[in-house]
């Protein structure tokens, strides 16, 4: 994971900004607990690789108020099963 400091910003402002960005990105909000946690699923199942920038992933945001503003800790979990679920299946015979 990683973290980012938003100097001079209140936790509510940062929380609302994260939700706004996720909505612009068409992310699916799984859980949103005002000013403590956001869990969202972002990306496409159609991405060809887990390394693709639009790979399907779950994002965990934890905004924490600090004396200088707000720090957001972020964890990213990639859904590997999306990319390996069809490995053992027979190939289709499309022409």
C-alpha positions as CSV (number, residue, x, y, z in Angstrom):
1,X,0.0,0.0,0.0
2,X,0.9,3.6,0.0
3,X,-0.2,6.9,1.7
4,X,-0.6,10.5,0.6
5,X,-0.8,13.6,2.8
6,X,-3.3,16.3,2.0
7,X,-1.9,19.3,3.8
8,X,-4.5,21.8,5.1
9,X,-7.5,19.6,4.0
10,X,-10.1,18.3,6.4
11,X,-10.9,14.6,6.4
12,X,-14.5,15.2,5.1
13,X,-13.1,17.2,2.1
14,X,-10.7,14.5,1.2
15,X,-13.3,11.7,1.7
16,X,-15.7,13.5,-0.6
17,X,-12.9,14.1,-3.2
18,X,-12.1,10.4,-3.2
19,X,-15.7,9.5,-3.8
20,X,-16.0,12.1,-6.6
21,X,-12.9,10.6,-8.3
22,X,-14.2,7.0,-7.9
23,X,-17.5,8.1,-9.5
24,X,-15.8,9.7,-12.4
25,X,-13.8,6.5,-12.9
26,X,-17.0,4.4,-12.9
27,X,-15.8,2.5,-9.9
28,X,-18.3,0.4,-7.9
29,X,-18.4,1.6,-4.3
30,X,-18.7,-1.5,-2.0
31,X,-18.5,0.3,1.3
32,X,-18.4,3.9,2.3
33,X,-18.2,4.8,6.0
34,X,-18.0,8.6,6.2
35,X,-14.5,9.8,6.9
36,X,-13.1,6.4,8.0
37,X,-13.1,4.0,5.1
38,X,-14.0,3.6,1.4
39,X,-13.9,0.2,-0.4
40,X,-14.3,0.3,-4.2
41,X,-13.8,-2.0,-7.2
42,X,-12.2,-0.3,-10.1
43,X,-11.1,-1.5,-13.6
44,X,-12.3,-3.8,-16.3
45,X,-12.6,-7.6,-16.4
46,X,-11.6,-7.1,-20.1
47,X,-8.1,-5.9,-19.3
48,X,-5.7,-8.4,-20.9
49,X,-3.2,-8.5,-18.0
50,X,-3.0,-7.8,-14.3
51,X,-0.3,-5.3,-15.2
52,X,-2.6,-3.2,-17.4
53,X,-3.5,0.1,-15.8
54,X,-7.2,-0.8,-16.1
55,X,-6.9,-4.2,-14.5
56,X,-9.7,-5.2,-12.1
57,X,-8.8,-4.3,-8.5
58,X,-10.3,-3.6,-5.1
59,X,-9.2,-0.3,-3.5
60,X,-9.2,0.4,0.2
61,X,-9.0,4.1,1.3
62,X,-8.5,5.1,4.9
63,X,-8.4,8.8,5.5
64,X,-6.9,9.8,8.8
65,X,-7.0,13.3,10.3
66,X,-3.6,14.7,11.2
67,X,-2.4,17.9,12.8
68,X,-1.4,19.3,9.3
69,X,-4.5,18.0,7.4
70,X,-5.4,14.5,6.3
71,X,-3.4,11.4,5.4
72,X,-5.0,8.7,3.2
73,X,-3.6,5.2,3.4
74,X,-4.4,3.1,0.3
75,X,-4.2,-0.6,-0.3
76,X,-4.8,-2.2,-3.7
77,X,-5.8,-5.8,-4.2
78,X,-5.8,-7.3,-7.6
79,X,-8.5,-9.9,-8.4
80,X,-6.2,-12.6,-10.0
81,X,-9.1,-15.0,-10.5
82,X,-10.5,-12.8,-13.3
83,X,-7.3,-13.4,-15.3
84,X,-6.8,-17.1,-14.6
85,X,-10.3,-18.5,-14.3
86,X,-10.4,-19.9,-17.9
87,X,-6.9,-21.5,-18.0
88,X,-8.1,-25.1,-17.7
89,X,-11.0,-24.8,-20.1
90,X,-11.0,-26.1,-23.6
91,X,-10.3,-23.4,-26.2
92,X,-13.2,-22.5,-28.3
93,X,-13.2,-23.2,-32.0
94,X,-14.0,-19.9,-33.5
95,X,-13.0,-19.3,-37.1
